């Protein structure tokens, strides 16, 4: 008996070790036993796991059961699948190959599974002033860029919404500057285009200014990062055409300091050469700075006279100074620096007392970074790039200079006085310019009326007629044969309803021909639209070639008959010969006067008129006040035209209660979690009083309340009432009524999970009398201090007969 027991135990231990080996993955061996060579297969995994699950207290019984089951049960086939033989593997591979072959045959019989992308098409109209490289041919675009000094290119994707929206703004900018700048657009999305293969754009569209180098063999690209609107594009391009302002006296520098927060001045001696050494680097630095100076707060000037340079402490050529509001900085490496080094030095040392906040219109941390540094005075004012002056922002600059002039510097006080005295004079100058441009304005308004609801369709046919610009109206040998074409004014009309007719010369015939003669003398044989600045003939196009040319590059004319040219109006010679005038100077003077009228006209088409401030008493002196308090203000201006939603979030409705020209002033202190609103009209006196009362702690905190539609809860319904900052105290302090109020914000992710439990609690407690469930959006409604919580969501219980609420968060 002893031997049997020990044998059984050793057998059990051996079987248990085998089971553990199998469970741990050691079941890969089939061992031979005895001379007969019998193969003993491992026990199935299910049986092993079941046996290993027995407790140690039942070892003896489990041994007997296992032995009895082993001896009594006949041998059965193993539950594990035998290994796949080579023959079966070959059969399986053949089946898979046969299925793949059948799929390939079906695909080829049905044609291509993937449809090819549609061929590219014109994104801009056919007769647009913006040359459209819709196939994405980067080589053709590069060749055209080398033929112009400045080129403004839009890299677009046809399906992109922003590209489609900015397309019209690009057209407007081209109508303003197409005679000076080459406008182009290229499809950077088409799969076969070289543009997509070379550039990997993160977003569309990308607006880039290309500047041709002095060698003419390459261009330098400058990204445009301003607002994607025609007004701001035009201002950017206007500065790009003339990035440097010539300074001929000290008075010129003073004028620039009134208009700009920082002035960069370089002295380059131009006596011995057209381009002084280092001048091109300085010129490119001025252009490069336009990428970062989106608010146009820095001016770049140049001095070429040694006497004027000496008056500004510039004694050697290639000297660069930066004039800030309280200091003058000298660039020590200007003689050897390139454009990148100069522009980086200007950018790193730039500082201004007030600035425009350039909000991108998307998610950003600009406001958060600004407000985390301390209290901020926000001035909401319209910013029209075509205005000659901006009274609200000029007032903000003036007060910021006084506020931060802690050392009471004399030149800072003088600059502040210049800003104050310049406002009335600039208002007078703008009104005078408007009177001088009265006839120009009337003509443009008439043009605008003619062009309303007139759309240009690229696929519509044109009605054309040949016109001979005869000899005598242009220099000898330069007469032209031109095809003047008019586009259908209403693209909704079908061709079969209205036949094609020749251009109507009966009305304004002489004006049209005079317009044609003017442009023929300034451009070579080519085709273009008659959209020259502001022309009443904007729905016409013209193609001209020399009289000796045998063919024209226009579409066939629908009217084959030649028309007799209008008679030439002979002008009588002057009674006496006057002094000889330089034609270039006369032309430049006319262009400057025309540009002023164009700016006045464009400014009048804006959403708001000029925000002129009334001249009232100046108020108290705040010189150096920023250094006498621990809560010094930062002065920021925000464009009320594009960012009125920011003012609305602060409780200011510019469309209803704004000041002159939709202006408003707000002080925001995030650290104290308060903000204050100036409730009076903007002027120097009211803004000074607003700053002084904030410094003395005499302002009342503004409470923002977001009005919502009242909810009517019918009998038998479970409702959660919405509260505002105006109704919160009145509702929750009702005698005999208990309230459970949820404090939440729309941006709080955790708050969205509390709504259902709160509604369930209201359902279970519906039988409790005088108990109401409500909620309030604390992000849009300001509450008293005792109801301000650092964590959300927060549930507040207001008992029926208690004055202090309980908090559950």
C-alpha positions in Angstrom: 0.0 0.0 0.0 2.8 2.4 0.8 4.5 1.8 -2.5 1.2 2.2 -4.4 0.5 5.5 -2.7 3.9 6.8 -3.5 3.6 5.7 -7.1 0.2 7.4 -7.4 1.6 10.6 -5.9 4.6 10.6 -8.2 2.3 9.9 -11.1 0.1 12.8 -10.1 3.1 15.1 -9.7 4.3 14.1 -13.1 0.9 14.7 -14.7 0.6 18.0 -13.0 4.1 19.1 -14.2 3.0 18.1 -17.7 -0.1 20.2 -17.4 1.8 23.2 -16.2 4.3 22.8 -19.1 1.4 22.6 -21.6 -0.3 25.7 -20.1 2.9 27.7 -20.3 3.4 26.8 -23.9 5.7 23.8 -23.6 3.5 21.4 -25.5 5.6 21.3 -28.7 7.3 17.9 -28.0 5.9 14.5 -28.8 8.0 12.0 -26.9 8.5 8.3 -27.7 8.0 5.6 -25.1 9.5 2.2 -25.0 10.8 0.2 -27.9 7.4 0.2 -29.6 7.7 3.8 -30.6 4.2 4.8 -29.6 3.5 8.4 -29.7 1.8 9.9 -26.7 0.0 13.1 -27.6 -0.4 15.9 -25.1 -3.6 16.1 -23.2 -6.1 18.6 -24.7 -5.8 22.1 -23.3 -9.4 22.2 -22.1 -8.9 19.1 -19.9 -5.6 20.4 -18.5 -7.1 23.8 -17.5 -10.0 22.0 -15.9 -7.7 19.6 -14.0 -5.4 22.4 -12.9 -8.4 24.3 -11.4 -9.0 21.7 -8.6 -8.0 22.6 -5.1 -5.2 21.0 -3.2 -7.6 19.6 -0.6 -9.1 17.3 -3.2 -5.9 15.8 -4.5 -6.7 12.2 -3.6 -10.2 12.3 -5.0 -9.1 13.9 -8.1 -6.4 11.3 -8.6 -9.0 8.5 -8.3 -11.4 10.2 -10.6 -8.8 10.8 -13.2 -7.5 7.2 -13.0 -10.9 5.8 -13.3 -11.9 8.0 -16.1 -8.7 7.1 -17.9 -9.2 3.4 -17.6 -12.9 3.3 -18.2 -13.3 5.7 -21.1 -12.4 4.4 -24.5 -9.9 6.3 -26.5 -11.4 9.2 -28.6 -10.0 11.3 -31.3 -8.0 14.3 -30.1 -9.9 17.7 -30.2 -6.8 19.5 -31.6 -6.6 19.8 -35.4 -3.8 17.9 -37.0 -1.1 20.0 -38.7 -1.8 21.1 -42.3 0.1 19.0 -44.8 1.9 20.3 -47.7 -0.8 19.1 -50.1 -3.5 21.0 -48.3 -1.4 24.1 -48.2 -0.9 24.0 -52.0 -4.6 23.5 -52.5 -5.4 26.5 -50.3 -2.9 28.7 -52.1 -4.4 27.6 -55.5 -7.9 28.6 -54.3 -6.7 32.0 -53.2 -4.8 32.7 -56.4 -8.0 31.6 -58.4 -10.1 34.1 -56.4 -7.6 37.0 -57.0 -7.5 36.2 -60.7 -11.3 36.3 -60.9 -11.4 39.7 -59.2 -8.7 41.0 -61.6 -10.7 39.8 -64.6 -13.9 41.4 -63.3 -12.2 44.7 -62.7 -10.6 44.9 -66.1 -13.9 43.9 -67.8 -15.8 46.7 -66.0 -13.2 49.4 -66.5 -11.4 51.5 -64.0 -12.6 51.4 -60.4 -11.2 54.8 -59.5 -12.4 57.8 -61.5 -9.8 60.2 -62.7 -9.9 63.7 -61.4 -11.7 66.3 -63.6 -9.4 68.4 -65.7 -8.6 71.8 -64.2 -10.6 74.8 -65.2 -10.4 78.5 -64.9 -10.7 79.7 -61.4 -10.8 83.4 -62.3 -12.9 84.8 -65.2 -11.4 84.6 -68.6 -11.0 88.4 -68.9 -9.9 89.0 -65.3 -6.9 91.2 -64.5 -5.6 88.3 -62.4 -3.7 85.9 -64.7 -4.9 82.4 -63.8 -2.4 79.5 -64.1 -5.2 77.0 -63.5 -3.1 74.0 -64.6 -0.6 74.5 -61.8 2.3 75.2 -64.3 4.9 76.7 -62.0 7.4 77.1 -64.8 5.1 79.4 -66.8 4.4 81.4 -63.6 8.1 81.8 -62.8 8.8 83.2 -66.3 6.0 85.8 -65.9 7.3 86.8 -62.4 10.7 87.7 -63.9 9.1 90.2 -66.2 7.6 92.4 -63.5 9.2 94.2 -60.6 6.4 93.3 -58.2 4.0 90.4 -58.5 1.2 89.4 -56.2 0.4 85.7 -56.4 -2.5 83.7 -54.9 -1.8 80.0 -54.4 -5.2 78.5 -54.2 -7.2 75.2 -54.2 -10.4 75.4 -56.3 -12.5 73.5 -53.7 -11.4 75.7 -50.8 -14.0 78.1 -49.4 -11.5 80.7 -48.4 -9.9 80.6 -51.9 -13.4 81.2 -53.4 -14.1 84.0 -51.0 -10.8 85.8 -51.5 -11.1 85.5 -55.2 -13.3 88.6 -55.4 -11.0 90.5 -53.0 -8.1 89.7 -55.3 -10.0 91.1 -58.2 -10.7 94.4 -56.4 -7.1 94.8 -55.5 -6.0 94.1 -59.1 -8.4 96.8 -60.3 -6.6 99.3 -58.1 -3.0 98.3 -58.7 -2.9 96.3 -61.9 -0.9 99.0 -63.8 1.9 98.8 -61.3 1.8 95.2 -60.1 1.4 91.9 -61.9 -1.5 89.9 -60.4 -1.5 86.1 -60.8 -3.1 83.0 -59.3 -2.0 79.4 -59.6 -3.7 76.1 -58.8 -1.6 74.4 -56.2 -4.0 71.5 -55.7 -4.2 69.8 -59.1 -2.4 66.5 -59.0 -0.5 66.9 -62.2 0.6 70.5 -61.6 4.2 71.2 -60.7 3.0 73.7 -58.0 1.6 70.9 -55.9 4.7 68.8 -56.3 7.0 71.6 -55.1 5.0 73.4 -52.4 3.3 71.7 -49.5 0.8 74.3 -48.2 -0.7 73.8 -44.8 -3.8 75.9 -45.6 -5.3 77.7 -48.6 -5.0 80.3 -50.0 -1.5 81.6 -49.6 -0.9 85.2 -50.8 2.7 86.0 -51.6 4.4 89.1 -52.9 7.3 88.4 -55.3 10.0 91.0 -55.7 12.4 90.8 -58.7 16.0 91.0 -57.7 18.5 93.5 -59.3 19.9 90.7 -61.5 16.5 89.9 -62.9 17.2 86.2 -62.6 15.2 85.5 -59.5 12.5 86.8 -57.2 12.3 87.0 -53.4 9.0 85.9 -51.9 7.3 87.9 -49.1 4.3 86.4 -47.4 1.2 88.5 -46.9 -0.3 87.9 -43.5 -2.9 90.7 -43.1 -6.6 90.6 -43.5 -7.8 88.9 -46.7 -9.7 91.9 -47.8 -9.1 94.2 -50.7 -8.7 97.4 -48.6 -5.9 95.8 -46.6 -4.3 94.2 -49.6 -4.2 97.5 -51.4 -2.5 99.2 -48.4 0.1 96.5 -48.2 0.8 96.7 -51.9 0.9 100.5 -51.8 3.6 100.3 -49.1 5.5 97.6 -51.1 5.6 99.9 -54.2 7.2 102.7 -52.0 8.7 101.1 -48.9 11.1 104.0 -48.3 10.1 107.6 -47.6 12.5 110.3 -48.5 13.4 112.6 -45.6 14.7 116.0 -46.6 14.2 118.0 -43.3 13.5 117.6 -39.6 9.9 118.5 -40.2 9.5 115.3 -42.4 10.7 113.2 -39.5 8.2 114.9 -37.2 5.4 114.2 -39.5 6.3 110.5 -39.7 6.4 110.3 -35.9 2.8 111.5 -35.8 1.7 108.8 -38.2 3.9 105.9 -37.0 5.0 104.5 -33.7 8.6 103.8 -34.8 10.7 105.3 -37.6 13.7 103.6 -39.1 16.0 106.0 -40.9 19.0 105.1 -43.1 21.6 107.5 -44.5 23.1 106.5 -47.9 25.1 108.8 -50.1 23.8 108.7 -53.7 26.2 111.2 -55.2 28.5 108.9 -57.0 26.2 106.1 -58.1 22.6 105.2 -58.6 22.6 102.7 -55.9 24.9 103.4 -52.9 26.7 100.4 -51.4 24.4 98.7 -49.0 21.3 100.5 -50.2 19.7 97.4 -51.7 20.0 95.5 -48.4 18.3 98.4 -46.7 15.6 98.5 -49.3 14.9 94.7 -49.0 14.9 95.0 -45.2 12.0 97.6 -45.5 10.1 95.2 -47.8 10.8 92.2 -45.5 9.4 94.1 -42.5 6.0 94.3 -44.2 5.6 90.5 -43.5 5.6 91.2 -39.7 4.3 94.8 -39.5 0.7 93.9 -40.2 -0.6 97.0 -38.5 1.7 99.4 -40.4 3.1 101.0 -37.3 6.8 101.3 -38.5 7.9 103.7 -41.3 11.2 103.3 -43.2 12.9 106.6 -44.2 16.0 107.4 -46.2 18.3 110.4 -46.1 20.5 111.2 -49.1 21.7 114.7 -48.1 24.8 114.9 -45.9 23.6 118.1 -44.2 20.3 116.6 -43.2 22.0 113.5 -42.1 24.4 115.5 -39.9 21.4 117.2 -38.2 20.3 113.7 -37.1 23.8 112.6 -35.9 24.5 110.6 -39.0 28.0 111.4 -40.2 28.9 108.3 -42.2 27.0 106.6 -45.0 25.2 103.3 -44.4 24.1 104.5 -40.9 20.8 103.2 -39.6 18.8 104.7 -36.7 15.6 103.6 -35.1 13.5 106.4 -33.5 11.1 105.2 -30.8 8.8 107.3 -28.6 11.4 107.6 -25.8 14.7 106.7 -27.3 16.9 106.6 -30.4 18.7 103.4 -31.2 21.8 103.1 -33.5 22.5 99.9 -35.4 26.2 99.3 -35.0 26.6 96.6 -37.8 24.7 98.5 -40.5 27.7 98.8 -42.7 28.1 95.0 -43.2 24.6 93.7 -42.4 22.2 92.2 -44.9 18.5 92.7 -45.2 17.6 89.9 -42.8 19.9 91.2 -40.0 18.6 94.8 -40.4 14.9 93.8 -40.3 15.5 91.4 -37.3 17.2 94.2 -35.4 14.3 96.6 -36.0 11.8 93.9 -35.0 13.6 92.9 -31.8 13.9 96.5 -30.6 10.5 97.7 -31.5 8.3 99.0 -28.7 5.2 101.2 -28.8 3.0 102.7 -26.1 -0.2 101.7 -27.9 -0.9 99.3 -30.8 -3.6 97.7 -32.9 -4.4 94.2 -31.9 -4.1 92.0 -35.0 -6.6 89.1 -34.3 -6.4 86.4 -36.8 -10.1 85.4 -36.6 -9.3 81.9 -35.6 -8.3 80.2 -32.4 -5.3 81.8 -30.9 -3.7 82.8 -27.6 -3.2 86.5 -28.4 -5.9 87.8 -26.0 -4.9 85.3 -23.3 -1.2 86.3 -23.5 -2.1 90.0 -23.4 -4.5 89.8 -20.5 -2.3 87.6 -18.4 0.3 90.5 -18.2 -2.0 92.9 -16.4 -5.0 95.2 -16.9 -5.7 96.3 -20.5 -7.5 99.4 -21.8 -9.3 98.3 -25.0 -10.4 101.0 -27.4 -12.9 99.7 -30.0 -12.6 101.9 -33.1 -13.0 101.4 -36.9 -9.8 101.0 -38.8 -10.3 101.9 -42.5 -7.0 101.6 -44.4 -8.0 104.4 -46.8 -8.5 107.0 -44.1 -5.9 109.8 -44.0 -6.2 109.9 -40.2 -7.9 108.0 -37.3 -9.0 110.3 -34.5 -9.8 107.6 -31.9 -6.4 105.9 -32.3 -4.6 109.2 -32.4 -6.2 110.0 -29.0 -5.2 106.6 -27.6 -1.6 107.2 -28.7 -1.6 110.7 -27.1 -2.9 109.5 -23.7 -0.6 106.5 -23.7 2.5 108.7 -24.2 1.4 110.9 -21.3 0.5 107.9 -19.1 3.9 106.2 -19.6 6.1 109.3 -19.6 7.4 108.6 -16.1 10.6 110.7 -16.5 8.5 113.6 -18.0 10.8 113.8 -21.1 10.4 117.0 -23.0 10.4 115.4 -26.5 7.7 112.9 -25.4 5.5 115.8 -24.2 6.1 117.6 -27.5 5.1 114.5 -29.5 1.9 114.2 -27.4 1.1 117.9 -28.2 1.8 117.3 -31.9 -0.7 114.4 -31.9 -3.4 116.6 -30.2 -2.9 119.5 -32.5 -2.8 117.4 -35.7 -6.3 116.1 -35.4 -8.2 119.3 -36.2 -5.8 120.0 -39.1 -6.2 116.5 -40.6 -10.0 116.7 -40.4 -9.9 120.0 -42.3 -7.5 118.5 -44.9 -9.7 115.5 -45.5 -12.8 117.7 -46.0 -10.9 119.9 -48.4 -9.7 116.9 -50.4 -13.3 115.6 -50.6 -14.3 118.9 -52.1 -11.5 118.8 -54.6 -12.4 115.3 -55.6 -16.1 116.0 -55.9 -16.3 115.6 -59.6 -14.2 112.4 -59.4 -16.5 111.0 -56.8 -19.6 111.7 -58.9 -18.0 110.0 -61.8 -17.2 106.9 -59.8 -20.6 106.7 -58.2 -22.1 106.8 -61.7 -19.7 104.1 -62.7 -20.6 102.0 -59.7 -24.3 102.4 -60.6 -23.6 101.2 -64.1 -21.6 98.2 -63.0 -24.2 97.0 -60.4 -25.4 93.4 -60.9 -23.1 93.0 -63.9 -21.2 89.7 -63.8 -18.5 88.5 -66.2 -18.9 84.9 -67.3 -15.8 83.3 -68.8 -17.7 81.0 -71.1 -20.0 83.6 -72.6 -19.3 84.9 -76.1 -18.4 88.5 -76.8 -19.7 90.9 -79.3 -16.7 92.6 -81.0 -16.0 95.2 -83.5 -12.7 96.4 -85.2 -11.6 100.0 -84.6 -8.8 101.8 -86.3 -6.8 104.1 -83.9 -5.8 106.3 -86.8 -2.5 108.1 -87.4 -2.5 111.5 -85.8 -3.9 110.6 -82.5 -0.8 108.5 -81.6 2.9 109.0 -82.6 3.8 108.2 -86.2 4.2 104.5 -86.8 2.3 103.5 -83.7 -1.2 103.4 -85.0 -3.2 100.3 -84.1 -6.0 98.1 -85.2 -8.0 97.2 -82.1 -11.0 94.9 -81.5 -13.3 96.4 -78.9 -15.5 93.8 -77.3 -18.4 94.1 -75.0 -19.5 91.3 -72.7 -23.1 90.5 -72.1 -24.3 92.4 -69.0 -26.8 89.8 -67.8 -25.5 86.2 -68.0 -29.0 84.9 -67.2 -30.1 85.8 -70.7 -29.8 83.1 -73.3 -28.1 83.5 -76.6 -31.3 82.7 -78.6 -33.3 85.4 -76.8 -31.1 88.4 -77.5 -28.9 88.4 -80.6 -25.3 89.5 -80.4 -24.9 93.2 -81.3 -21.9 95.4 -81.8 -20.7 97.7 -79.0 -23.0 100.7 -78.6 -21.1 103.8 -79.4 -24.1 106.1 -79.6 -23.8 107.1 -75.9 -20.4 108.2 -74.8 -18.8 107.4 -78.2 -16.1 110.1 -77.9 -15.3 109.1 -74.3 -14.8 105.5 -75.2 -12.5 106.2 -78.1 -10.5 108.7 -76.0 -10.1 106.0 -73.4 -8.9 103.6 -76.1 -6.4 106.1 -77.4 -5.0 106.8 -74.0 -4.2 103.2 -73.2 -2.9 102.3 -76.7 0.0 104.8 -76.1 1.1 103.1 -73.0 1.0 99.3 -73.7 2.2 97.1 -76.5 0.3 94.8 -78.7 -1.8 92.7 -76.3 -5.3 92.0 -75.0 -6.7 93.4 -71.8 -9.9 94.6 -70.2 -10.7 98.3 -70.1 -10.8 98.1 -66.3 -8.3 100.9 -65.9 -8.6 102.1 -62.3 -12.3 103.3 -62.3 -13.6 103.2 -65.8 -17.3 103.2 -66.9 -16.1 100.8 -69.7 -15.3 98.0 -67.3 -17.4 95.5 -69.2 -15.4 96.1 -72.4 -12.1 94.5 -73.4 -9.7 95.5 -76.1 -7.1 93.7 -78.3 -4.7 95.7 -80.3 -1.9 95.1 -82.9 0.2 97.3 -85.1 -1.4 98.4 -88.3 1.1 96.3 -90.2 0.0 93.1 -88.4 -2.0 90.8 -90.5 -3.9 88.9 -87.8 -5.4 89.7 -84.6 -5.5 87.5 -81.5 -9.1 88.1 -80.6 -12.2 86.1 -81.2 -13.9 86.5 -84.6 -15.9 89.7 -84.8 -19.6 89.2 -85.0 -20.0 92.5 -86.9 -17.9 92.5 -90.0 -18.6 96.1 -91.0 -16.0 98.7 -90.2 -17.3 101.8 -88.5 -16.2 105.2 -89.3 -14.0 106.6 -86.6 -15.3 109.6 -84.7 -14.0 113.0 -85.7 -10.9 114.2 -84.0 -11.4 117.3 -81.9 -8.7 119.7 -82.8 -7.3 121.7 -79.9 -6.2 125.3 -80.6 -2.6 126.1 -79.6 -2.1 128.3 -76.6 -2.0 132.1 -77.2 1.5 132.4 -75.9 4.1 129.8 -75.2 4.4 129.1 -71.5 7.4 127.8 -69.6 8.5 124.3 -70.4 7.2 121.7 -68.0 8.7 118.3 -67.2 6.2 115.8 -68.4 7.3 113.2 -65.8 6.7 115.7 -63.0 3.3 116.7 -64.3 2.4 113.0 -64.7 3.5 112.2 -61.1 1.6 115.2 -59.8 -1.6 114.0 -61.5 -1.1 110.5 -60.2 -0.7 111.7 -56.6 -3.9 113.8 -56.9 -5.7 110.9 -58.5 -4.5 108.6 -55.8 -5.9 110.9 -53.1 -9.3 110.9 -54.8 -9.2 107.2 -55.1 -8.5 106.8 -51.4 -11.4 109.2 -50.6 -13.7 107.3 -52.9 -12.7 103.9 -51.5 -13.0 105.2 -47.9 -16.5 106.4 -48.6 -17.5 103.0 -49.8 -16.6 101.5 -46.4 -19.0 100.3 -43.8 -18.4 103.4 -41.6 -17.5 107.0 -42.1 -14.6 108.7 -40.5 -14.8 108.8 -36.7 -14.1 112.4 -36.1 -14.0 113.4 -32.4 -15.4 116.7 -31.1 -12.9 119.2 -29.6 -13.7 119.5 -25.9 -11.7 120.4 -22.8 -8.6 118.3 -22.5 -9.3 117.2 -18.9 -6.7 116.5 -16.2 -3.1 115.7 -16.6 -2.1 112.0 -16.4 1.6 112.4 -17.2 3.6 109.5 -15.5 0.5 108.0 -13.9 1.5 104.5 -15.1 4.5 104.6 -12.7 2.4 105.7 -9.7 0.2 102.6 -9.4 0.6 98.9 -9.2 -2.0 98.4 -11.9 -0.6 100.2 -14.9 -2.6 99.9 -18.1 -1.7 98.5 -21.5 -3.3 100.5 -24.3 -4.7 98.4 -27.1 -7.0 99.3 -30.1 -9.3 96.7 -31.7 -10.9 97.1 -35.1 -14.7 97.5 -34.4 -15.5 96.7 -38.0 -14.2 93.1 -37.9 -14.2 92.3 -34.2 -17.5 93.7 -32.9 -18.1 90.2 -31.4 -15.3 90.8 -28.8 -17.0 94.0 -27.7 -20.3 92.1 -27.5 -18.8 89.5 -25.2 -17.7 92.3 -22.9 -21.2 93.7 -22.8 -20.8 96.5 -25.4 -23.2 96.6 -28.4 -21.4 98.9 -30.9 -24.3 98.9 -33.3 -26.6 100.4 -30.7 -24.8 102.2 -27.9 -21.4 102.8 -29.4 -19.8 106.3 -29.3 -18.9 108.4 -32.4 -18.0 106.1 -35.3 -18.9 103.0 -33.3 -16.3 103.5 -30.6 -16.1 102.2 -27.0 -13.6 101.9 -24.2 -13.3 98.9 -21.8 -10.8 98.1 -19.1 -10.3 94.4 -18.5 -8.4 93.0 -15.4 -8.3 89.3 -15.6 -6.4 88.9 -12.3 -9.1 90.6 -10.4 -11.8 89.1 -12.7 -13.4 92.4 -13.4 -14.0 94.7 -16.3 -15.3 98.2 -16.6 -17.1 99.9 -19.4 -17.0 103.6 -20.2 -20.6 104.6 -20.7 -20.0 108.1 -22.1 -19.1 109.3 -25.6 -15.4 109.1 -26.5 -13.4 112.3 -26.1 -10.1 113.2 -24.5 -11.9 114.4 -21.3 -14.1 111.3 -20.9 -11.2 108.9 -21.6 -8.9 110.7 -19.1 -11.7 110.6 -16.4 -12.2 106.9 -17.1 -8.5 106.1 -16.5 -8.4 108.2 -13.4 -11.5 106.7 -11.8 -10.1 103.2 -12.5 -6.8 104.1 -10.9 -8.6 105.4 -7.8 -10.9 102.4 -7.6 -14.1 104.4 -8.2 -15.6 102.4 -11.1 -18.4 99.9 -10.7 -17.9 96.5 -12.0 -19.7 95.7 -15.3 -22.1 92.8 -15.2 -22.5 91.1 -18.5 -25.9 89.5 -19.0 -26.9 87.4 -21.9 -30.6 87.8 -22.6 -32.4 84.5 -23.5 -35.9 83.6 -24.4 -38.1 82.9 -21.4 -39.1 79.2 -21.0 -42.8 78.5 -20.3 -43.0 75.3 -18.3 -46.5 73.7 -18.5 -48.1 71.7 -15.8 -46.8 68.1 -15.6 -43.5 68.9 -17.4 -40.0 68.7 -15.9 -38.1 71.9 -16.8 -34.7 73.4 -16.1 -35.1 77.2 -16.1 -32.4 79.4 -17.6 -31.2 82.4 -15.5 -29.2 85.5 -16.3 -27.1 87.8 -14.2 -30.1 90.2 -14.1 -32.6 87.6 -12.9 -30.4 85.4 -10.7 -30.7 87.3 -7.4 -34.4 88.2 -7.9 -35.4 84.6 -8.7 -33.3 82.7 -6.1 -34.3 85.0 -3.2 -38.0 84.4 -3.5 -39.5 83.8 0.0 -40.7 80.2 0.5 -39.0 78.9 -2.7 -36.0 76.6 -2.8 -33.7 76.5 -5.9 -31.1 74.1 -7.2 -28.9 76.0 -9.7 -26.3 74.5 -12.0 -23.3 76.9 -12.9 -21.8 75.9 -16.2 -20.1 77.3 -19.3 -20.4 76.1 -22.9 -16.7 75.5 -23.1 -16.7 73.2 -20.1 -16.5 69.5 -21.2 -17.4 68.2 -17.7 -20.5 70.4 -17.6 -22.2 68.5 -20.4 -22.3 65.3 -18.3 -24.2 66.9 -15.4 -27.3 67.9 -17.5 -28.8 64.4 -17.5 -28.3 63.7 -13.7 -29.7 67.1 -12.9 -32.8 66.4 -15.1 -33.2 63.0 -13.4 -33.0 64.6 -10.0 -35.7 67.1 -11.0 -37.8 64.1 -12.2 -37.5 62.2 -8.9 -38.1 65.3 -6.8 -41.0 66.6 -8.8 -43.4 65.9 -5.9 -41.4 68.1 -3.5 -43.3 71.4 -3.3 -41.7 74.8 -3.9 -38.5 73.3 -5.4 -37.2 74.6 -8.7 -34.2 73.5 -10.8 -32.4 76.1 -12.9 -29.1 76.7 -14.6 -26.9 79.7 -15.6 -24.1 80.1 -18.1 -21.4 81.9 -16.1 -19.3 82.4 -19.2 -21.9 84.8 -20.5 -23.3 86.2 -17.3 -21.3 87.9 -14.6 -22.3 87.0 -11.0 -21.3 88.5 -7.6 -18.1 87.5 -5.8 -19.7 84.9 -3.5 -21.0 83.0 -6.6 -17.7 82.9 -8.4 -16.1 79.4 -8.3 -12.7 78.2 -9.6 -14.0 74.9 -10.7 -17.0 74.0 -12.9 -19.6 72.6 -12.9 -20.9 73.8 -9.6 -24.4 73.1 -8.2 -25.8 75.6 -5.7 -28.7 74.9 -3.4 -30.7 78.0 -2.3 -32.9 77.0 0.7 -36.3 78.5 1.0 -35.7 80.1 4.4 -31.9 80.8 4.4 -29.9 83.7 3.1 -26.6 81.9 2.4 -26.6 79.2 -0.3 -25.0 75.8 0.0 -22.5 74.7 -2.6 -22.1 71.2 -4.1 -19.3 71.0 -6.8 
